[in-house]
Amino acid sequence: MQCAGCGIMAGDTYLGRLDGRIKTAVFLCAIVVASVLTKWPLAAGVLAAAVALMFTLRLPARKALWRMSVPFGVAWVVLISLIFTTGHTVIGTVRFLHVSLPVYREGMALGFLIMLRILASVSLAMLLSFSTPMAEILAALRTFKVPELIIDLADMIYRYASSLGEIAATMRKAQLARGGGGLPWHRQARDLGRLAGNLMIKAFGRGERVYKAMLARGYDEDAKTPPYYAGPIPAGDLLAGVLAGFVLLSLLVCNFAIGYKAWN
Protein backbone atom coordinates (compact mmCIF):
# COMPACT_ATOMS: atom_id res chain seq x y z
CA MET A 1 0.00 0.00 0.00
CA GLN A 2 1.38 3.41 -1.01
CA CYS A 3 1.17 5.63 2.02
CA ALA A 4 1.29 9.39 2.39
CA GLY A 5 4.89 9.22 3.57
CA CYS A 6 6.31 10.07 0.12
CA GLY A 7 7.46 6.78 -1.28
CA ILE A 8 7.59 4.60 1.82
CA MET A 9 5.41 1.52 1.61
CA ALA A 10 3.42 0.34 4.60
CA GLY A 11 3.26 -3.42 4.92
CA ASP A 12 0.15 -5.59 5.13
CA THR A 13 -0.37 -4.97 8.84
CA TYR A 14 -3.37 -4.39 11.05
CA LEU A 15 -2.65 -0.68 11.26
CA GLY A 16 -2.33 -0.49 7.49
CA ARG A 17 -5.70 -2.21 7.00
CA LEU A 18 -7.51 -0.07 9.58
CA ASP A 19 -10.17 2.27 8.22
CA GLY A 20 -8.68 5.63 7.20
CA ARG A 21 -11.36 7.64 8.99
CA ILE A 22 -10.56 5.93 12.28
CA LYS A 23 -6.80 6.32 11.87
CA THR A 24 -7.04 9.98 10.89
CA ALA A 25 -9.34 10.88 13.78
CA VAL A 26 -7.36 8.90 16.37
CA PHE A 27 -3.94 10.14 15.33
CA LEU A 28 -5.03 13.79 15.06
CA CYS A 29 -6.53 13.58 18.54
CA ALA A 30 -3.39 11.83 19.78
CA ILE A 31 -1.23 14.66 18.41
CA VAL A 32 -3.33 17.20 20.29
CA VAL A 33 -3.13 15.13 23.49
CA ALA A 34 0.64 14.70 23.18
CA SER A 35 1.02 18.47 22.70
CA VAL A 36 -0.73 19.34 25.97
CA LEU A 37 0.77 16.71 28.28
CA THR A 38 2.55 18.27 31.24
CA LYS A 39 4.10 15.11 32.72
CA TRP A 40 7.20 13.80 31.01
CA PRO A 41 6.55 10.10 31.81
CA LEU A 42 3.26 10.29 29.92
CA ALA A 43 4.86 12.08 26.96
CA ALA A 44 7.65 9.51 26.94
CA GLY A 45 5.05 6.74 26.97
CA VAL A 46 3.28 8.21 23.95
CA LEU A 47 6.60 8.48 22.12
CA ALA A 48 7.51 4.89 22.98
CA ALA A 49 4.10 3.64 21.82
CA ALA A 50 4.43 5.52 18.50
CA VAL A 51 7.90 4.11 17.89
CA ALA A 52 6.69 0.59 18.74
CA LEU A 53 3.81 0.93 16.25
CA MET A 54 6.28 2.05 13.58
CA PHE A 55 8.15 -1.22 14.00
CA THR A 56 4.93 -3.12 13.32
CA LEU A 57 4.69 -1.46 9.89
CA ARG A 58 8.00 -3.04 8.81
CA LEU A 59 9.29 0.27 7.47
CA PRO A 60 12.82 0.76 6.10
CA ALA A 61 14.78 1.81 9.19
CA ARG A 62 17.05 4.22 7.32
CA LYS A 63 14.20 6.19 5.78
CA ALA A 64 12.24 6.32 9.03
CA LEU A 65 15.28 7.58 10.95
CA TRP A 66 16.01 10.15 8.25
CA ARG A 67 12.48 11.52 8.60
CA MET A 68 12.99 11.85 12.35
CA SER A 69 16.31 13.67 12.05
CA VAL A 70 14.87 17.15 11.39
CA PRO A 71 12.32 17.22 14.28
CA PHE A 72 14.92 15.59 16.53
CA GLY A 73 17.33 18.43 15.75
CA VAL A 74 14.64 21.04 16.43
CA ALA A 75 13.80 19.35 19.73
CA TRP A 76 17.45 19.48 20.81
CA VAL A 77 17.67 23.17 19.91
CA VAL A 78 14.62 23.85 22.10
CA LEU A 79 16.11 21.82 24.95
CA ILE A 80 19.48 23.55 24.84
CA SER A 81 17.96 27.03 24.60
CA LEU A 82 15.70 26.46 27.61
CA ILE A 83 18.48 24.95 29.73
CA PHE A 84 20.43 28.22 29.62
CA THR A 85 17.58 30.74 29.66
CA THR A 86 14.70 29.47 31.82
CA GLY A 87 14.58 29.06 35.59
CA HIS A 88 16.29 30.33 38.72
CA THR A 89 17.92 27.26 40.30
CA VAL A 90 21.47 26.96 38.95
CA ILE A 91 22.79 23.39 39.01
CA GLY A 92 26.00 24.00 37.07
CA THR A 93 27.78 26.12 34.49
CA VAL A 94 29.09 25.51 31.01
CA ARG A 95 32.14 27.45 29.85
CA PHE A 96 32.46 28.32 26.18
CA LEU A 97 35.56 30.33 25.32
CA HIS A 98 35.40 33.22 27.80
CA VAL A 99 31.67 32.95 28.49
CA SER A 100 30.09 31.06 31.39
CA LEU A 101 26.52 29.87 30.84
CA PRO A 102 24.41 28.84 33.86
CA VAL A 103 22.43 25.61 33.64
CA TYR A 104 18.99 25.89 35.27
CA ARG A 105 17.12 22.93 36.75
CA GLU A 106 13.74 24.32 35.75
CA GLY A 107 14.89 24.94 32.19
CA MET A 108 16.26 21.42 31.92
CA ALA A 109 12.97 19.91 33.12
CA LEU A 110 10.81 22.11 30.89
CA GLY A 111 13.09 21.62 27.88
CA PHE A 112 13.05 17.85 28.34
CA LEU A 113 9.25 17.89 28.51
CA ILE A 114 8.89 20.02 25.37
CA MET A 115 11.41 17.84 23.55
CA LEU A 116 9.35 14.75 24.35
CA ARG A 117 6.19 16.55 23.22
CA ILE A 118 7.75 17.46 19.88
CA LEU A 119 9.11 13.98 19.24
CA ALA A 120 5.85 12.31 20.29
CA SER A 121 3.70 14.59 18.10
CA VAL A 122 5.97 14.21 15.08
CA SER A 123 6.14 10.44 15.56
CA LEU A 124 2.36 10.22 15.61
CA ALA A 125 2.09 12.34 12.45
CA MET A 126 4.69 10.15 10.75
CA LEU A 127 2.85 7.04 11.85
CA LEU A 128 -0.35 8.34 10.24
CA SER A 129 1.42 9.21 7.00
CA PHE A 130 3.31 5.88 6.90
CA SER A 131 0.17 3.79 7.40
CA THR A 132 -2.45 5.70 5.42
CA PRO A 133 -2.65 6.78 1.76
CA MET A 134 -2.98 10.52 1.31
CA ALA A 135 -6.29 10.06 -0.50
CA GLU A 136 -7.77 8.40 2.59
CA ILE A 137 -6.50 11.14 4.89
CA LEU A 138 -7.97 13.90 2.73
CA ALA A 139 -11.25 12.01 2.35
CA ALA A 140 -11.42 11.58 6.12
CA LEU A 141 -10.87 15.31 6.60
CA ARG A 142 -13.74 15.97 4.20
CA THR A 143 -15.87 13.63 6.28
CA PHE A 144 -14.94 15.69 9.35
CA LYS A 145 -16.16 18.86 7.52
CA VAL A 146 -12.74 20.48 7.24
CA PRO A 147 -12.97 23.42 4.76
CA GLU A 148 -12.41 22.33 1.16
CA LEU A 149 -9.87 25.11 0.57
CA ILE A 150 -7.57 23.73 3.28
CA ILE A 151 -7.91 20.19 1.89
CA ASP A 152 -7.18 21.35 -1.68
CA LEU A 153 -4.08 23.22 -0.50
CA ALA A 154 -2.87 20.15 1.40
CA ASP A 155 -3.44 18.00 -1.67
CA MET A 156 -1.46 20.36 -3.92
CA ILE A 157 1.39 20.65 -1.40
CA TYR A 158 1.59 16.87 -1.21
CA ARG A 159 1.54 16.48 -5.00
CA TYR A 160 4.16 19.10 -5.79
CA ALA A 161 6.52 18.87 -2.80
CA SER A 162 8.52 16.10 -4.46
CA SER A 163 8.82 18.03 -7.74
CA LEU A 164 10.07 21.11 -5.90
CA GLY A 165 12.62 18.90 -4.16
CA GLU A 166 13.81 17.64 -7.53
CA ILE A 167 14.13 21.23 -8.80
CA ALA A 168 16.13 22.19 -5.71
CA ALA A 169 18.43 19.18 -6.19
CA THR A 170 18.99 20.08 -9.84
CA MET A 171 19.81 23.68 -8.96
CA ARG A 172 22.22 22.53 -6.25
CA LYS A 173 24.00 20.18 -8.65
CA ALA A 174 24.35 23.00 -11.16
CA GLN A 175 25.77 25.20 -8.41
CA LEU A 176 28.32 22.56 -7.42
CA ALA A 177 29.26 21.96 -11.06
CA ARG A 178 30.25 25.63 -11.29
CA GLY A 179 32.62 25.35 -8.33
CA GLY A 180 30.24 26.35 -5.55
CA GLY A 181 31.35 23.50 -3.28
CA GLY A 182 34.89 24.79 -2.77
CA LEU A 183 33.94 28.27 -1.57
CA PRO A 184 34.25 29.49 2.06
CA TRP A 185 31.29 28.78 4.30
CA HIS A 186 29.97 32.36 4.21
CA ARG A 187 29.98 32.33 0.42
CA GLN A 188 28.21 28.98 0.41
CA ALA A 189 25.61 30.35 2.84
CA ARG A 190 25.01 33.31 0.53
CA ASP A 191 24.70 30.99 -2.48
CA LEU A 192 22.30 28.80 -0.53
CA GLY A 193 20.15 31.85 0.17
CA ARG A 194 20.10 32.69 -3.52
CA LEU A 195 19.18 29.11 -4.29
CA ALA A 196 16.27 29.25 -1.84
CA GLY A 197 15.09 32.55 -3.30
CA ASN A 198 15.15 31.21 -6.86
CA LEU A 199 13.32 28.10 -5.71
CA MET A 200 10.58 30.23 -4.14
CA ILE A 201 10.19 32.20 -7.37
CA LYS A 202 9.89 28.98 -9.36
CA ALA A 203 7.37 27.65 -6.83
CA PHE A 204 5.18 30.75 -7.15
CA GLY A 205 5.39 30.57 -10.94
CA ARG A 206 4.44 26.92 -11.00
CA GLY A 207 1.59 27.55 -8.58
CA GLU A 208 0.12 30.22 -10.85
CA ARG A 209 0.40 27.95 -13.91
CA VAL A 210 -1.23 25.06 -12.08
CA TYR A 211 -4.09 27.23 -10.84
CA LYS A 212 -4.74 28.61 -14.33
CA ALA A 213 -4.72 25.07 -15.71
CA MET A 214 -7.21 24.03 -13.04
CA LEU A 215 -9.51 26.95 -13.90
CA ALA A 216 -9.29 26.06 -17.59
CA ARG A 217 -10.49 22.56 -16.70
CA GLY A 218 -13.51 23.85 -14.80
CA TYR A 219 -12.15 23.88 -11.24
CA ASP A 220 -14.57 25.26 -8.66
CA GLU A 221 -13.62 25.32 -4.99
CA ASP A 222 -17.32 25.18 -4.05
CA ALA A 223 -17.96 22.04 -6.09
CA LYS A 224 -18.93 18.91 -4.20
CA THR A 225 -16.36 16.12 -4.24
CA PRO A 226 -17.72 12.59 -4.71
CA PRO A 227 -17.45 10.56 -1.49
CA TYR A 228 -14.33 8.42 -1.21
CA TYR A 229 -15.70 6.08 1.43
CA ALA A 230 -18.70 4.21 0.08
CA GLY A 231 -19.65 2.12 3.10
CA PRO A 232 -19.85 2.52 6.86
CA ILE A 233 -16.91 2.01 9.20
CA PRO A 234 -16.40 -1.69 9.96
CA ALA A 235 -17.47 -2.66 13.46
CA GLY A 236 -14.02 -3.96 14.40
CA ASP A 237 -12.33 -0.75 13.27
CA LEU A 238 -14.93 1.32 15.11
CA LEU A 239 -14.27 -0.65 18.29
CA ALA A 240 -10.52 -0.06 17.90
CA GLY A 241 -11.18 3.66 17.52
CA VAL A 242 -13.34 3.74 20.65
CA LEU A 243 -10.65 1.92 22.64
CA ALA A 244 -7.98 4.31 21.36
CA GLY A 245 -10.15 7.27 22.32
CA PHE A 246 -10.58 5.82 25.81
CA VAL A 247 -6.79 5.48 26.12
CA LEU A 248 -6.29 9.12 25.07
CA LEU A 249 -8.96 10.29 27.50
CA SER A 250 -7.28 8.28 30.27
CA LEU A 251 -3.98 9.99 29.47
CA LEU A 252 -5.57 13.40 29.87
CA VAL A 253 -7.26 12.40 33.13
CA CYS A 254 -4.02 11.00 34.55
CA ASN A 255 -2.07 14.05 33.41
CA PHE A 256 -4.30 16.70 34.93
CA ALA A 257 -5.35 14.67 37.93
CA ILE A 258 -1.75 14.64 39.09
CA GLY A 259 -1.72 18.43 38.84
CA TYR A 260 0.51 20.83 37.00
CA LYS A 261 3.34 22.59 38.81
CA ALA A 262 4.21 25.78 36.96
CA TRP A 263 7.80 26.99 37.09
CA ASN A 264 8.16 30.13 39.14
Sequence and secondary structure as in RCSB ss.txt:
>XXXX:A:sequence
MQCAGCGIMAGDTYLGRLDGRIKTAVFLCAIVVASVLTKWPLAAGVLAAAVALMFTLRLPARKALWRMSVPFGVA
WVVLISLIFTTGHTVIGTVRFLHVSLPVYREGMALGFLIMLRILASVSLAMLLSFSTPMAEILAALRTFKVPELI
IDLADMIYRYASSLGEIAATMRKAQLARGGGGLPWHRQARDLGRLAGNLMIKAFGRGERVYKAMLARGYDEDAKT
PPYYAGPIPAGDLLAGVLAGFVLLSLLVCNFAIGYKAWN
>XXXX:A:secstr
 B TTTS B  S HHHHS HHHHHHHHHHHHHHHHH   HHHHHHHHHHHHHHHHHTT  HHHHHHHHHHHHHHH
HHHHHHHHHHS S EEEEEEETTEEEEEEHHHHHHHHHHHHHHHHHHHHHHHHHHHS HHHHHHHHHHTT  HHH
HHHHHHHHHHHHHHHHHHHHHHHHHHHTTGGGS HHHHHHHHHHHHHHHHHHHHHHHHHHHHHHHHTT  TTS  
  S  S   HHHHHHHHHHHHHHHHHHHHHHHH      
